Amino acid sequence: MNIGMNDIREHNRDKAHEIQTRQTIVRLLSSMASAKEISQYLKRFSQLDAKRFAVVKVGGAVLRDDLDALTSSLAFLQDVGLTPIVIHGAGPQLDRELAAAGIDKQTVNGLRVTTPEALAIVRRVFHAQNLKLVEALQAFDARATSIVSGVFEAGYIDRDTYGLVGQVERVELAPIEASLKAGSIPVIASLGETASGQILNVNADFAANELVQVLQPYKIVFLTGTGGLLDERGKVIDSINLTSEYEHLVRQPWVNGGMKVKIEQIKALLDTLPLTSSVSITKPSELAKELFTHKGSGTLVRRGERVLEVSRWDQLDLPRLRTLIESAFGRELVADYFDDTRLHRAYVSENYRAAVILTREDAGTYLDKFAVLDDAQGEGLGRAVWQVMREQNPSLFWRSRNGNAVNPFYFSESDGCLRQEKWRVFWYGMDGFEAIARCVDHCADRPATLLDAPAAKGGAA
């Protein structure tokens, strides 16, 4: 009888957890984006091998200042069937504990010199922070596994200079794979050990990079308090396409010190990964929004593709461009589209996976098509092409069908919007009511260039 009652209680707990999970997901769907948008990302992520979904690097400051948001976001990923691999540091905690023990902090080339006395504290602090995160996840009903050794085989960098500080020489995946197989989040401390068993202090960023090289994950996520890389005004940079923006970016006077090093490290990392891989830098509380929405929340960095900029149709592969547009919208272009459309400028990714087409009208520069293939939307490629276009076009107007899933992005990019019976008219950089009125009139009278068919998938038309 008791066994039966225990089974019932267990069943009720599981049922309550399922209901809570569904409520959490519904709440997230309604607050972040359309269900279709999030489902698209979930489908893409769930098709990956478990260890290729995401490596999440957590700094010690996040463990100290934002533990609740971190555990909530990681638990949510597990609730939707995804298991991130988490690796953490403990810099601020180490500083505090070493100072309390009367051990002065000493760094050389950014690495903490580690004496045998300091190493004892390093081990204790890393074990404590690791268990702190694991226990916090378990309190959220998430499954998590503490891994404080056995992953990073390391050798001394320079014992005379740094002491007991190591560089990773080999990554052992067995503890990680066992955790993933059990459906549990691996929580890894950045401690290394020599082949003979000597524990070494390993820089968490370097350890994360080595782990990424072996796993080749789809997503690499750095969780920080700032929520992304910041521009000269202190605003989060939305996305960086390294292929088209890196050289220009690192020459900016405001890109210096730690930020420049971080961008260089990310580039070096992505250069060794598949083209589909990307780096996201965001806040713990914004992790789901960064992963599951087109707009994101943080800085998305990709190796990316070159963006072709042309002013004549004959400079493009028109059959490939037609295929891109029709695939993105789920509708056919009118047969004479390229003959009848007066091209002002087109911005097309080199592999024809995203495109922005502009025309010059009496009312101003008009965005005629913004087309992004489904598999490129989660890569930030559309954002990269849009950004190149926007930097070169100080004013623009366009229309989008009411109910278009891309409209929230358009709202964020526009200065204003007016709803018509069939369309929403967007604009930015327009000067005065009369200029805006001309744009609205043009959109009302402009003939459609996509044939009637099932509802459009997205973009501007």
Secondary structure as UniProt FT lines:
FT   HELIX           2..32
FT   HELIX           35..46
FT   HELIX           50..52
FT   STRAND          54..58
FT   HELIX           60..65
FT   HELIX           67..79
FT   TURN            80..81
FT   STRAND          85..88
FT   HELIX           91..100
FT   TURN            101..102
FT   STRAND          107..108
FT   TURN            109..110
FT   STRAND          111..112
FT   HELIX           116..139
FT   TURN            140..141
FT   STRAND          144..147
FT   STRAND          152..156
FT   HELIX           159..162
FT   STRAND          165..171
FT   HELIX           174..181
FT   TURN            182..183
FT   STRAND          185..189
FT   STRAND          191..193
FT   TURN            195..196
FT   STRAND          199..201
FT   HELIX           204..215
FT   STRAND          219..223
FT   TURN            232..233
FT   STRAND          239..241
FT   HELIX           242..250
FT   TURN            253..254
FT   HELIX           257..270
FT   TURN            271..272
FT   TURN            275..276
FT   STRAND          278..282
FT   HELIX           284..286
FT   HELIX           287..292
FT   STRAND          299..302
FT   STRAND          307..310
FT   HELIX           313..315
FT   HELIX           318..329
FT   TURN            335..336
FT   HELIX           337..340
FT   STRAND          343..349
FT   TURN            350..351
FT   STRAND          354..361
FT   TURN            362..363
FT   STRAND          364..372
FT   HELIX           374..377
FT   TURN            378..380
FT   HELIX           381..392
FT   STRAND          396..401
FT   TURN            402..403
FT   TURN            405..406
FT   HELIX           407..413
FT   STRAND          416..419
FT   STRAND          423..428
FT   HELIX           433..445
//
